[in-house]
């Protein structure tokens, strides 16, 4: 019985997982669907094989790591080899469809229309008569074909339904009444509220006129929705050619797909928007390290990132260690109160502290400049001067980081045997000698891996840069947005989401470089941790 229940639960889980795979693939997320399929297969084997009892406890964690760590990493790396940007968001086929869906008016006046319910479950369109033509209607269509679920809206394509028009009978539908009952002929005009509800379906319609010539039909001439009350005669702007190119039916210019640039391009070099995604190989990485206009800001941001992280670790570590040594002084009264007060900067949420400091350093109204003006008669421009902005960032980051270092150093100092300090007192050593000869050597090795991890954390300290300076003041004469206080992660974010081009492919390539750097730092940290543990055991 227990075995049957386990198989039933496993079967239901596998079925749900396969259903999720189908949905992901249908939504166009092929890579995620493939990852999910592999996870479902491995999970089914893990929970059914008699040889994988221990792995059953590890599988949930491994699956979570695959979905939330490995998959985003692989996806980001793959984007770094494409031209993915705001101008190249679509795949080739979808970009081609968008261009073929573009239409231009023919110059005829718009024609008002009515939606009419025929019987109980059919609807038709009636176009009003104009000076150029008589009144026309479409054949009645089933109402369920007009109902569009919210989940299907993204899959709709404009003008995906082509309906022919025909001459209208003399009868005109009556406006809807409170009873919502059709007249004796079974025809009733829909209200504006009902028309709005069917708007997504109306946008899909393309109404063809049998009176148009065959040449007009070949050019995609038809009536399409132009407003809630009117249809307008339009035609397709571009015509598809057998070789895959597009011809502008107004100017006659032909545009061919250029897989190097990801655009449909004419012989004169004119590009059509939108473009499409193509593989550019190592172009982004080559650009990072070879193009002077790009290499200069990238290297300056990289150097500042290293300096910022290193000075923060040194400053916060030194201040935290100093306070830990002082608070370890047995004769100091009220040590508990001091510890609580000094730990508060770490207890308060970081973004609140950063915003408070942003107000304190305000050039005109900030308390920092108020004090400096009273003492020295100066009002430094903390946010507009590059050097002062960097100094401000270091001051704030050290303030936010020293309590953590203080707590770490306090714990390490407590682990030092007291007899070492007693022996030092016997020979007449003072506090400075104790610190340099006993305290610092004994806590430095176990503290080193933690200092390296703090360096890696500040290497990606996006919150501080974003909330305090936003990377500004900006560097001048750079092809991409780069600030003098930007670190690599904020620089990448600006390229991806603030630049007018939104160069997501380039940002993904930079993110890959950041990942490799942080991975190298992590390997160094692991090595130092292993050495520290080995020395502790001995």
C-alpha positions as CSV (number, residue, x, y, z in Angstrom):
1,X,0.0,0.0,0.0
2,X,2.8,2.4,0.9
3,X,4.6,1.6,-2.3
4,X,1.5,2.3,-4.4
5,X,0.9,5.6,-2.6
6,X,4.6,6.6,-3.3
7,X,4.2,5.7,-7.0
8,X,1.0,7.7,-7.3
9,X,2.5,10.8,-5.7
10,X,5.6,10.4,-8.0
11,X,3.4,10.0,-11.1
12,X,1.4,13.1,-10.2
13,X,4.5,15.1,-9.6
14,X,6.0,13.9,-13.0
15,X,2.8,14.8,-14.8
16,X,2.7,18.3,-13.2
17,X,6.4,18.8,-14.2
18,X,5.8,17.7,-17.8
19,X,2.8,20.0,-18.0
20,X,5.0,22.9,-16.8
21,X,7.6,21.9,-19.4
22,X,4.9,22.1,-22.2
23,X,3.7,25.5,-20.9
24,X,7.3,26.9,-20.8
25,X,8.0,25.6,-24.3
26,X,4.7,27.0,-25.6
27,X,5.6,30.4,-24.1
28,X,8.9,30.4,-26.0
29,X,11.2,29.7,-23.0
30,X,13.0,26.7,-24.7
31,X,16.1,26.7,-22.5
32,X,14.1,26.9,-19.3
33,X,11.8,24.1,-20.6
34,X,14.8,21.9,-21.3
35,X,16.2,22.6,-17.8
36,X,12.9,21.7,-16.3
37,X,12.6,18.5,-18.4
38,X,16.1,17.4,-17.2
39,X,15.1,18.1,-13.6
40,X,11.8,16.1,-13.9
41,X,13.7,13.1,-15.4
42,X,16.4,13.2,-12.8
43,X,13.8,13.6,-10.0
44,X,11.7,10.7,-11.2
45,X,14.7,8.5,-11.3
46,X,15.9,9.7,-7.9
47,X,12.6,9.0,-6.1
48,X,11.9,5.6,-7.8
49,X,15.3,3.9,-7.9
50,X,16.2,1.8,-4.9
51,X,19.9,2.9,-5.2
52,X,19.3,6.6,-4.6
53,X,18.0,6.8,-1.0
54,X,20.6,9.4,0.1
55,X,20.2,11.5,-3.0
56,X,16.5,12.0,-2.3
57,X,17.4,14.4,0.6
58,X,19.8,16.3,-1.6
59,X,17.7,16.6,-4.7
60,X,15.4,19.6,-3.6
61,X,18.5,21.7,-2.9
62,X,20.2,20.6,-6.1
63,X,17.1,21.4,-8.1
64,X,16.7,24.8,-6.5
65,X,20.4,25.5,-7.3
66,X,19.8,24.5,-10.9
67,X,16.8,26.8,-11.3
68,X,17.9,29.8,-9.4
69,X,21.7,29.7,-9.8
70,X,22.9,27.6,-12.8
71,X,20.1,28.5,-15.2
72,X,20.3,32.3,-14.8
73,X,24.1,32.0,-15.1
74,X,24.0,29.9,-18.3
75,X,21.3,32.2,-19.7
76,X,23.3,35.3,-18.9
77,X,26.4,33.9,-20.5
78,X,24.4,32.9,-23.6
79,X,23.0,36.4,-24.0
80,X,26.6,37.8,-23.8
81,X,27.2,36.2,-27.3
82,X,24.2,37.9,-28.9
83,X,23.3,41.5,-29.9
84,X,20.3,41.5,-27.5
85,X,19.2,45.1,-27.0
86,X,16.2,47.4,-27.2
87,X,16.7,47.4,-31.0
88,X,17.0,43.6,-31.2
89,X,14.5,42.2,-28.8
90,X,12.7,39.8,-31.2
91,X,13.7,36.6,-33.0
92,X,14.0,36.8,-36.8
93,X,10.6,35.3,-37.6
94,X,8.8,37.5,-35.1
95,X,10.6,40.7,-36.3
96,X,9.6,39.8,-39.9
97,X,6.0,39.3,-38.8
98,X,5.9,42.7,-37.1
99,X,7.2,44.4,-40.3
100,X,4.7,42.5,-42.5
101,X,1.9,43.7,-40.1
102,X,2.7,47.3,-40.7
103,X,-0.1,49.0,-42.7
104,X,-0.6,52.4,-44.4
105,X,-3.9,54.2,-45.0
106,X,-5.1,54.4,-48.7
107,X,-6.5,57.9,-48.4
108,X,-10.2,57.0,-48.4
109,X,-12.4,58.4,-45.6
110,X,-12.9,56.0,-42.6
111,X,-16.1,54.0,-42.6
112,X,-18.3,53.9,-39.4
113,X,-19.4,50.4,-38.5
114,X,-21.8,48.5,-36.3
115,X,-21.5,45.2,-34.5
116,X,-24.7,43.2,-34.8
117,X,-25.9,40.1,-33.0
118,X,-27.6,37.7,-35.3
119,X,-29.7,35.2,-33.4
120,X,-28.3,34.2,-30.1
121,X,-24.7,33.2,-30.7
122,X,-23.5,34.9,-33.9
123,X,-22.0,38.4,-34.7
124,X,-21.4,40.3,-37.9
125,X,-19.9,43.7,-38.9
126,X,-21.9,46.3,-40.9
127,X,-19.9,49.0,-42.6
128,X,-21.8,52.2,-43.3
129,X,-22.3,53.5,-46.9
130,X,-20.0,56.3,-48.2
131,X,-19.9,58.4,-51.3
132,X,-17.5,55.8,-52.8
133,X,-19.5,52.7,-52.0
134,X,-22.7,51.1,-50.7
135,X,-23.3,49.6,-47.2
136,X,-21.6,46.2,-46.7
137,X,-21.7,43.4,-44.1
138,X,-19.8,40.3,-43.3
139,X,-21.2,36.8,-42.9
140,X,-22.3,36.0,-39.3
141,X,-19.7,34.4,-37.2
142,X,-20.0,32.3,-34.0
143,X,-19.7,34.4,-30.9
144,X,-17.3,32.0,-29.2
145,X,-14.7,32.8,-31.8
146,X,-14.7,36.4,-30.6
147,X,-14.2,35.6,-26.9
148,X,-10.5,36.1,-26.1
149,X,-9.1,34.9,-22.7
150,X,-6.5,37.1,-21.0
151,X,-4.0,34.3,-21.3
152,X,-4.3,34.3,-25.1
153,X,-3.9,38.0,-25.6
154,X,-0.2,37.8,-26.0
155,X,-0.5,35.2,-28.7
156,X,-2.8,37.3,-30.9
157,X,-1.5,38.7,-34.2
158,X,-3.0,41.7,-35.8
159,X,-5.1,41.0,-38.9
160,X,-5.0,37.2,-38.4
161,X,-8.6,36.8,-39.5
162,X,-9.6,37.8,-43.0
163,X,-13.3,38.1,-43.7
164,X,-14.9,39.1,-47.0
165,X,-17.5,41.8,-47.3
166,X,-20.7,41.5,-49.2
167,X,-23.6,43.8,-50.1
168,X,-25.9,44.6,-47.2
169,X,-29.7,44.0,-47.1
170,X,-31.9,46.9,-46.5
171,X,-32.7,46.0,-42.9
172,X,-30.9,47.9,-40.1
173,X,-30.4,46.5,-36.7
174,X,-32.1,48.3,-33.8
175,X,-30.1,49.7,-30.9
176,X,-30.1,47.5,-27.7
177,X,-32.9,47.9,-25.3
178,X,-33.0,47.3,-21.5
179,X,-34.5,43.9,-22.1
180,X,-31.5,43.0,-24.4
181,X,-33.9,41.2,-26.7
182,X,-33.4,41.3,-30.5
183,X,-36.1,42.6,-32.8
184,X,-38.4,40.4,-34.9
185,X,-35.7,39.7,-37.5
186,X,-33.3,38.4,-34.9
187,X,-30.7,41.2,-35.4
188,X,-29.6,43.6,-32.7
189,X,-26.8,46.2,-32.6
190,X,-24.3,45.7,-29.8
191,X,-23.7,48.5,-27.3
192,X,-20.5,50.4,-27.0
193,X,-19.7,48.5,-23.8
194,X,-20.1,45.2,-25.6
195,X,-18.0,46.5,-28.4
196,X,-15.1,47.4,-26.1
197,X,-15.2,43.9,-24.6
198,X,-14.6,42.5,-28.1
199,X,-11.8,45.0,-29.0
200,X,-9.0,42.4,-29.0
201,X,-10.8,40.4,-31.6
202,X,-11.7,43.4,-33.7
203,X,-8.0,44.3,-33.9
204,X,-7.4,40.9,-35.5
205,X,-9.8,41.5,-38.4
206,X,-9.0,42.3,-41.9
207,X,-12.1,42.9,-44.1
208,X,-11.6,42.4,-47.9
209,X,-13.8,44.1,-50.5
210,X,-14.7,41.8,-53.5
211,X,-14.9,45.0,-55.6
212,X,-11.1,45.5,-55.3
213,X,-8.9,44.4,-58.1
214,X,-6.7,41.3,-58.0
215,X,-3.7,43.6,-57.9
216,X,-5.0,45.4,-54.9
217,X,-5.6,42.1,-53.1
218,X,-2.0,41.1,-53.8
219,X,-0.9,44.2,-52.1
220,X,-2.9,43.4,-48.9
221,X,-5.6,45.9,-49.4
222,X,-8.3,45.6,-46.8
223,X,-10.3,47.4,-44.1
224,X,-8.8,47.4,-40.6
225,X,-9.8,48.8,-37.3
226,X,-8.7,52.5,-36.9
227,X,-10.9,53.4,-33.9
228,X,-13.7,52.1,-31.7
229,X,-16.2,53.5,-34.3
230,X,-14.5,53.2,-37.7
231,X,-12.7,50.9,-40.1
232,X,-10.2,52.4,-42.6
233,X,-9.0,51.0,-45.9
234,X,-5.3,50.2,-45.6
235,X,-2.7,48.0,-47.2
236,X,0.4,46.3,-46.1
237,X,3.5,48.5,-46.1
238,X,5.9,45.7,-46.9
239,X,5.5,42.7,-49.3
240,X,7.3,39.4,-48.7
241,X,9.6,38.2,-51.5
242,X,10.5,34.5,-52.3
243,X,14.1,35.1,-51.2
244,X,13.1,36.3,-47.7
245,X,13.5,40.0,-48.4
246,X,10.9,42.7,-48.0
247,X,9.8,45.3,-50.5
248,X,8.4,48.7,-49.5
249,X,5.2,48.9,-51.6
250,X,5.2,52.7,-51.3
251,X,8.8,53.5,-52.3
252,X,9.7,50.2,-54.0
253,X,12.9,49.8,-51.9
254,X,13.9,46.3,-51.1
255,X,15.3,45.4,-47.7
256,X,17.3,42.2,-47.2
257,X,18.1,40.5,-43.8
258,X,21.7,41.2,-42.6
259,X,22.6,38.6,-40.1
260,X,25.7,40.4,-39.1
261,X,23.8,43.5,-37.8
262,X,20.4,41.9,-37.1
263,X,18.4,44.3,-39.3
264,X,16.6,44.3,-42.7
265,X,18.9,46.6,-44.7
266,X,18.5,48.3,-48.1
267,X,21.3,48.8,-50.6
268,X,21.6,52.4,-49.4
269,X,22.2,51.2,-45.8
270,X,18.8,52.1,-44.4
271,X,17.6,49.9,-41.6
272,X,14.1,48.8,-40.7
273,X,13.0,48.7,-37.1
274,X,12.6,46.4,-35.2
275,X,15.8,44.4,-35.6
276,X,16.3,40.8,-34.6
277,X,18.7,38.9,-32.5
278,X,21.8,37.3,-34.0
279,X,24.8,35.6,-32.6
280,X,27.8,37.9,-32.5
281,X,30.3,35.5,-30.9
282,X,33.1,37.1,-28.9
283,X,32.4,40.6,-30.3
284,X,31.4,42.1,-26.9
285,X,34.4,40.7,-25.1
286,X,36.7,42.0,-27.9
287,X,35.1,45.4,-27.6
288,X,35.6,45.5,-23.9
289,X,39.4,45.1,-24.1
290,X,40.3,46.5,-27.5
291,X,38.2,49.6,-28.4
292,X,39.7,52.7,-26.9
293,X,36.4,54.5,-26.3
294,X,35.1,51.6,-24.5
295,X,38.2,50.2,-22.8
296,X,39.1,53.5,-21.1
297,X,35.8,53.9,-19.1
298,X,35.7,50.1,-18.5
299,X,39.2,50.0,-17.0
300,X,38.6,53.1,-14.9
301,X,35.5,51.6,-13.5
302,X,37.3,48.3,-12.9
303,X,40.2,50.0,-11.1
304,X,37.8,52.1,-8.9
305,X,35.8,48.9,-8.1
306,X,39.0,47.2,-6.8
307,X,40.1,50.3,-4.9
308,X,36.7,50.9,-3.4
309,X,36.4,47.3,-2.2
310,X,40.0,47.2,-0.9
311,X,39.8,50.5,1.0
312,X,36.4,49.6,2.4
313,X,37.7,46.3,3.8
314,X,40.8,48.0,5.2
315,X,38.9,50.9,6.7
316,X,36.1,48.8,8.2
317,X,38.4,46.1,9.3
318,X,40.8,48.5,11.0
319,X,38.1,50.5,12.7
320,X,36.2,47.3,13.8
321,X,39.4,45.8,15.2
322,X,40.3,48.9,17.1
323,X,36.9,49.1,18.7
324,X,36.9,45.4,19.5
325,X,40.3,45.8,21.3
326,X,39.0,48.8,23.2
327,X,35.8,47.1,24.2
328,X,37.8,44.1,25.4
329,X,39.5,46.3,28.0
330,X,38.3,44.9,31.4
331,X,38.6,48.3,33.2
332,X,36.3,50.1,30.8
333,X,32.9,50.8,32.4
334,X,29.7,50.5,30.4
335,X,31.2,48.2,27.8
336,X,27.8,46.6,27.1
337,X,26.2,50.0,26.3
338,X,29.0,50.9,24.0
339,X,28.7,47.6,22.2
340,X,24.9,48.1,21.7
341,X,25.4,51.7,20.4
342,X,28.3,50.8,18.1
343,X,26.3,47.8,16.7
344,X,23.3,50.0,15.8
345,X,24.6,51.0,12.3
346,X,24.6,47.3,11.4
347,X,21.1,46.7,12.9
348,X,19.4,49.5,11.0
349,X,18.5,48.5,7.4
350,X,21.3,49.6,5.0
351,X,19.1,51.5,2.5
352,X,17.7,53.7,5.4
353,X,21.2,54.6,6.5
354,X,22.3,55.4,3.0
355,X,19.4,57.7,2.4
356,X,20.0,59.4,5.7
357,X,23.7,60.0,4.7
358,X,22.5,61.3,1.3
359,X,20.7,64.1,3.2
360,X,23.6,64.7,5.6
361,X,26.0,65.3,2.7
362,X,23.7,67.6,0.8
363,X,25.7,70.6,-0.3
364,X,23.2,73.3,0.7
365,X,21.1,71.8,3.4
366,X,23.2,68.9,4.8
367,X,24.4,68.9,8.4
368,X,27.9,67.9,7.3
369,X,28.4,71.1,5.2
370,X,26.7,73.1,7.9
371,X,29.3,72.0,10.4
372,X,32.2,72.5,7.9
373,X,31.0,75.9,7.0
374,X,30.8,76.9,10.6
375,X,34.3,75.6,11.4
376,X,36.2,76.2,8.2
377,X,34.0,78.3,6.0
378,X,33.7,75.7,3.2
379,X,30.8,73.8,1.6
380,X,32.3,70.9,-0.4
381,X,30.4,69.7,-3.4
382,X,30.2,66.0,-2.4
383,X,28.0,64.9,-5.3
384,X,29.5,66.9,-8.2
385,X,33.2,66.5,-7.5
386,X,34.5,63.1,-8.5
387,X,37.1,62.8,-5.7
388,X,34.8,64.0,-3.0
389,X,32.0,61.7,-4.2
390,X,34.4,58.7,-3.9
391,X,35.5,59.9,-0.4
392,X,31.9,60.2,0.6
393,X,31.2,56.6,-0.6
394,X,34.1,55.3,1.4
395,X,33.0,57.1,4.6
396,X,29.5,55.8,4.3
397,X,30.5,52.2,3.4
398,X,33.0,52.1,6.3
399,X,30.3,53.3,8.7
400,X,28.0,50.5,7.5
401,X,30.6,47.8,7.6
402,X,32.7,48.4,10.8
403,X,30.1,46.9,13.3
404,X,30.3,43.5,11.5
405,X,34.1,43.6,11.7
406,X,33.9,44.7,15.4
407,X,31.7,41.7,16.3
408,X,34.0,39.3,14.4
409,X,37.1,40.6,16.0
410,X,35.5,40.6,19.5
411,X,34.7,36.9,19.1
412,X,38.2,36.1,17.9
413,X,39.8,38.1,20.7
414,X,37.8,36.2,23.3
415,X,39.2,32.9,21.9
416,X,42.8,34.0,22.7
417,X,44.1,32.4,26.0
418,X,44.3,34.9,28.8
419,X,47.6,33.4,30.0
420,X,49.3,34.9,27.0
421,X,48.5,38.4,28.2
422,X,49.4,37.5,31.8
423,X,52.8,36.3,30.6
424,X,53.2,39.5,28.6
425,X,52.4,41.6,31.7
426,X,55.0,39.8,33.7
427,X,57.7,40.9,31.3
428,X,56.4,44.5,31.3
429,X,54.9,44.6,27.8
430,X,52.3,47.4,27.2
431,X,49.0,47.5,25.3
432,X,50.7,48.2,21.9
433,X,53.1,45.4,22.3
434,X,50.3,43.0,23.2
435,X,48.3,44.1,20.1
436,X,51.2,43.7,17.7
437,X,52.8,40.6,19.2
438,X,49.7,38.6,20.4
439,X,46.3,39.9,19.3
440,X,46.9,40.8,15.7
441,X,48.9,37.6,14.7
442,X,46.4,35.3,16.4
443,X,43.2,36.8,14.9
444,X,44.6,37.8,11.4
445,X,44.7,34.3,9.9
446,X,41.2,33.2,10.9
447,X,40.0,36.7,9.9
448,X,41.6,36.7,6.4
449,X,38.9,34.5,4.8
450,X,36.2,36.8,6.2
451,X,38.0,39.9,4.9
452,X,38.2,38.3,1.4
453,X,34.4,37.6,1.5
454,X,33.8,41.2,2.6
455,X,35.9,42.3,-0.4
456,X,33.8,40.1,-2.7
457,X,30.6,41.6,-1.2
458,X,31.7,45.2,-1.8
459,X,32.8,44.3,-5.3
460,X,29.1,44.0,-6.0
461,X,27.7,46.6,-3.6
462,X,25.1,47.9,-6.0
463,X,22.7,49.2,-3.3
464,X,25.2,51.8,-2.0
465,X,26.2,53.2,-5.4
466,X,22.6,53.2,-6.7
467,X,21.1,55.0,-3.7
468,X,23.9,57.4,-2.8
469,X,25.4,58.7,-6.0
470,X,23.8,56.7,-8.9
471,X,27.3,56.4,-10.3
472,X,27.5,60.1,-10.9
473,X,29.2,62.5,-11.6
474,X,29.3,61.0,-15.2
475,X,32.4,60.5,-17.3
476,X,32.5,62.6,-20.4
477,X,33.1,61.5,-24.0
478,X,32.1,57.9,-23.5
479,X,30.0,55.9,-25.9
480,X,28.2,54.2,-23.0
481,X,26.9,55.7,-19.7
482,X,29.7,55.5,-17.2
483,X,30.1,57.4,-13.9
484,X,33.2,58.2,-11.9
485,X,31.8,56.5,-8.9
486,X,30.3,53.5,-10.8
487,X,31.5,50.1,-9.9
488,X,31.3,47.2,-12.3
489,X,27.8,46.0,-11.2
490,X,26.3,49.5,-11.4
491,X,28.1,50.2,-14.6
492,X,26.5,47.0,-16.1
493,X,23.1,48.0,-14.8
494,X,23.3,51.4,-16.5
495,X,24.3,49.8,-19.8
496,X,21.4,47.3,-19.6
497,X,18.6,49.6,-18.3
498,X,19.6,53.3,-18.5
499,X,21.3,53.6,-21.8
500,X,19.0,54.5,-24.6
501,X,20.1,51.4,-26.5
502,X,19.7,49.0,-23.6
503,X,22.5,46.8,-24.7
504,X,21.6,43.7,-22.8
505,X,24.0,41.5,-24.7
506,X,27.0,43.7,-23.8
507,X,25.8,44.0,-20.2
508,X,25.5,40.2,-20.0
509,X,29.1,39.9,-21.2
510,X,30.3,42.3,-18.5
511,X,28.3,40.3,-16.0
512,X,30.1,37.2,-17.1
513,X,33.5,38.9,-16.5
514,X,32.3,40.0,-13.0
515,X,31.2,36.4,-12.3
516,X,34.7,35.1,-13.2
517,X,36.4,37.7,-11.0
518,X,34.1,37.0,-8.0
519,X,34.6,33.2,-8.6
520,X,38.3,33.7,-8.5
521,X,38.0,35.7,-5.3
522,X,35.9,32.9,-3.8
523,X,38.4,30.2,-4.7
524,X,41.1,32.3,-3.0
525,X,38.8,32.6,0.0
526,X,38.2,28.9,0.1
527,X,42.0,28.2,0.0
528,X,42.7,30.7,2.9
529,X,39.8,29.1,4.9
530,X,41.2,25.6,4.4
531,X,44.7,26.8,5.4
532,X,43.3,28.5,8.5
533,X,41.4,25.4,9.5
534,X,44.5,23.2,9.1
535,X,46.6,25.5,11.2
536,X,43.9,25.7,13.9
537,X,43.8,21.9,14.1
538,X,47.5,21.8,14.5
